[in-house]
């Protein structure tokens, strides 16, 4: 019976996913903020975090690249986005201790359709959401102390990488801390599945700046009338005002949603709690609020160790709070009669702005023909590419003016240098600029910003091509050969290029890391099936 | 009793739906924040 319920929950998740992504399911690529998928991506050093910016995209980019060798990349993207909703709805439903379908579905719907999912989806953080979707499975495995199953449950978060695994790791460590041995085993598994991004991070630690300015830029903010902490309690509060779904944050809907969350939390606390989940949610909430409540503490921590920069975008740590709200909702609904089934639609009614591609903000777009021509030319005569304008994000007309991280580094089969130092505008109209991470960007930054002629200077630094994918032509490229002068991209080839001497870390530790992580997951798959779902979760009173 | 409760629940859901649709349509008609071309986002 429970298996059938999970299948129904998965189907419900599929419907929710189709409803949320909507026009994004049409042919083409959904490009929104950090969500960058490109046709026919190729493996490169950057894919494995061995060059360029910090390896936040490891191993998610590598997995997407591998899958894109089996199916068209736009289909891969749509499958991943739908899978997030399917997994979220199904996994949350399994945590509700009820034999009835309705409470399980209620938990699944609340977990898959809430402000956290909406804001992170619009922000393009599919890799984080992949880990979020499987978090209830991580909770279940950690509570049972089943470490093989825990490794398997961590697979989506491991694919998501950096942020996803930080959130899931926090929860796994707190929920699974029954004794020292269990805690060590959990930590060891986390270490093993984190190796693909941890190793390149360590190999390149000397080039990893952590700009404390990011604390102010990425701290949680209020998106409801209840202030920052109230907004976080309602699972919203992401730093970017542009990613708040349409219609969210009004007084009436916020009050009703607050009532739902309050009832869910009370129902969770008064019922049989999953051991450690409450503590994990409390820790997650504290981390989510840290950058807003005590920014000086976080800035100081980053000053001591740059790794604390992982806490700058705190709202992502709300994921365990969402698990509590989902399970509590299921328990509350378990006390209601069957005729209240239409109440399942309440999350959708309170957050209608997520529907239909978040009101059309997740539309599919096609890369322009100029881009394909540029890729063919660079592939035919490889060389390093520098991208202008000297900014990280774009709002291309061909993407409906929707903001997206420049896709050229993934689109072109070359070492592509962009300015990865992002800018965040404040409500007062000022802009906060963050330091670039890519050493090559930092090397060329002063030159590109100087206003001096670029052709000879860039060629002397090993740049063979300059691509301009937004705005007017750059007048500083006199003497360069213009290969493409289309409406969507201009490509210049520089003369007399000096070979670039970019220091790269050794590759074998990264390959070894991938092998160990693969081996860990193969070990986890060998779980005797009798162990799956047969043990009840350890409860705390 | 059940019919009355169902009618009441239906009425509440209908009100919330219409309210939500109006909110979405209203907010989608205007750009909620200024969007400088190359920013990551706006706080």
Boltz contact constraints between the chains, C-beta under 6 A:
constraints:
  - contact:
      token1: [A, 221]
      token2: [B, 43]
      max_distance: 6.0
  - contact:
      token1: [A, 240]
      token2: [B, 41]
      max_distance: 6.0
  - contact:
      token1: [A, 241]
      token2: [B, 33]
      max_distance: 6.0
  - contact:
      token1: [A, 241]
      token2: [B, 42]
      max_distance: 6.0
  - contact:
      token1: [A, 242]
      token2: [B, 33]
      max_distance: 6.0
  - contact:
      token1: [A, 242]
      token2: [B, 41]
      max_distance: 6.0
  - contact:
      token1: [A, 242]
      token2: [B, 42]
      max_distance: 6.0
  - contact:
      token1: [A, 246]
      token2: [B, 24]
      max_distance: 6.0
  - contact:
      token1: [A, 246]
      token2: [B, 27]
      max_distance: 6.0
  - contact:
      token1: [A, 246]
      token2: [B, 28]
      max_distance: 6.0
  - contact:
      token1: [A, 247]
      token2: [B, 20]
      max_distance: 6.0
  - contact:
      token1: [A, 247]
      token2: [B, 23]
      max_distance: 6.0
  - contact:
      token1: [A, 247]
      token2: [B, 24]
      max_distance: 6.0
  - contact:
      token1: [A, 247]
      token2: [B, 27]
      max_distance: 6.0
  - contact:
      token1: [A, 250]
      token2: [B, 23]
      max_distance: 6.0
  - contact:
      token1: [A, 349]
      token2: [B, 16]
      max_distance: 6.0
  - contact:
      token1: [A, 349]
      token2: [B, 17]
      max_distance: 6.0
  - contact:
      token1: [A, 349]
      token2: [B, 20]
      max_distance: 6.0
  - contact:
      token1: [A, 352]
      token2: [B, 20]
      max_distance: 6.0
  - contact:
      token1: [A, 352]
      token2: [B, 24]
      max_distance: 6.0
  - contact:
      token1: [A, 353]
      token2: [B, 24]
      max_distance: 6.0
  - contact:
      token1: [A, 359]
      token2: [B, 24]
      max_distance: 6.0
  - contact:
      token1: [A, 359]
      token2: [B, 28]
      max_distance: 6.0
  - contact:
      token1: [A, 391]
      token2: [B, 38]
      max_distance: 6.0
  - contact:
      token1: [A, 393]
      token2: [B, 38]
      max_distance: 6.0
  - contact:
      token1: [A, 393]
      token2: [B, 40]
      max_distance: 6.0
  - contact:
      token1: [A, 395]
      token2: [B, 37]
      max_distance: 6.0
  - contact:
      token1: [A, 422]
      token2: [B, 40]
      max_distance: 6.0
  - contact:
      token1: [A, 423]
      token2: [B, 39]
      max_distance: 6.0
  - contact:
      token1: [A, 424]
      token2: [B, 40]
      max_distance: 6.0
  - contact:
      token1: [A, 424]
      token2: [B, 41]
      max_distance: 6.0
  - contact:
      token1: [A, 425]
      token2: [B, 36]
      max_distance: 6.0
  - contact:
      token1: [A, 425]
      token2: [B, 39]
      max_distance: 6.0
  - contact:
      token1: [A, 425]
      token2: [B, 42]
      max_distance: 6.0
  - contact:
      token1: [A, 426]
      token2: [B, 43]
      max_distance: 6.0
  - contact:
      token1: [A, 427]
      token2: [B, 43]
      max_distance: 6.0
